[in-house]
Amino acid sequence: MKRPALRKFSLVSLRDLLVASAPTILLVAIACVVAYWVVDPAPPRRVVLATGQENSAYAEFGRKYAARLAREDIRVELQPSLGSQDNLQRLIDGKADIAFVQSGSTSDAQSGESEAERHGLVSLGSLFTEPVWLFLRQRDGKDGKVSSLTQLKGLRINLGPEGTGVPKLFRQVLAANGVEPGQLAISSMENTPATMALLDGRIDGLVFSSAPEAPLVQMLLQTPGIRLFDFRQAEAYTRRLPFLTHVVLPRGIVDLGRDIPAQDFHLIAPTATLVAREDLHPALVDLFVNAATAIHGGTGWFQQQGQFPSPRYTEIPVSKEAAKYYRDGPPFLQRYLSFWLANLFDRLWVVAVALAALIIPLSKIVPPLYVWRIRSRVYRWYGQLRAVEQELEKALETSADPKRREAVRADLLHRLDDIERRVNHISIPLSYADALYGLRSHINFVRQRVQDIQAP
């Protein structure tokens, strides 16, 4: 029977330790939650990507981004648009989180602060070149004489809707040639209807800027009766308009067997840039740049292996997170862990700081609080003993009646027996047993004084 009772004793009272630590644990838990969700919130699981027109390269690449980020449980909502200018406005209005924007689309790009900077937009890097494709319809061989843009005067040319960015770009190109837009019959149909109009002969040419992967580009390059304009002065254009680059469409690149195209074509090309609102979560910035590396990092008609994505070729300031990615590569944890797990561990340092800030000072409070809680079980009975002693002294001073003193003596002894009985049921760790045994000896001391009451 004694062994089970002995097992109740221990050096430390876990219950008391837990109660003493509860305020500290609660404060640490609250600090961790605040640090985890407020100081560095989790990335959202949904992001809106503004793309472009149907059958455009932007739309095609948008689907690739959506598929790639879906692997990390991020839903990319594709938002069709007219094109670059429309995408820029959607970002400014907060209707999209990230979008494809063509270099040169921002106003004042060549003079100080751009429109993108004023509205808190950042670049995640340039993705690919978007050559300016000017397709002309053959008419009795007359198109062969169109070797300069000055020869477009009087022709019906479609530049696309204003939201595409092409009208603004091509007007700058025309201005460099001294051609006023009013000297052309300009229409603003979207790319697909404009292509049908070109094939039907309702317009003489169409202009759009797109990556060569666009289905319309692939189709028009192989369509009989449609000829691509050769920008023979491409290098000069890049000096006049710095956001343009000079690229060459090699002979036979479309179809070597059929020798399409039958010559090298010189083209001028802005670059497609991935632009985001500056409040886009840093973890999503890394994820999009990583996806861009996988999607655009290979060789292409106008690029070498690893040339894109790049922090170059963009007039919009590159975000700090994207610049770090280009400089150092993907974050260490993301190289070996899934996105969400890596993000969790990456954010734990914030929790660690919160823990260190609280645990170090609070750890000095818990031990005294624990000791006070244990010893208070013993010390509070000294109040009862003191009350017995006070009644004893009062009885000795105020009463000379032997019967009265005997009654007081019996009552006090009964109270002391009750105190001792209750003290014997106190559960206290063995490391503090000296205080318990000291209390019991003091009870016996008071009892002895009560028993020594003698009649006067």
Beta strands, then each sheet from edge to edge (+ up, - down):
strand 1: 46-50
strand 2: 75-79
strand 3: 98-102
strand 4: 121-129
strand 5: 132-137
strand 6: 156-158
strand 7: 185-187
strand 8: 205-209
strand 9: 226-228
strand 10: 245-249
strand 11: 265-269
strand 12: 271-277
sheet 1: 2+ 1+ 3+ 12- 4+
sheet 2: 7+ 6+ 8+ 5- 9+
sheet 3: 10+ 11-
end
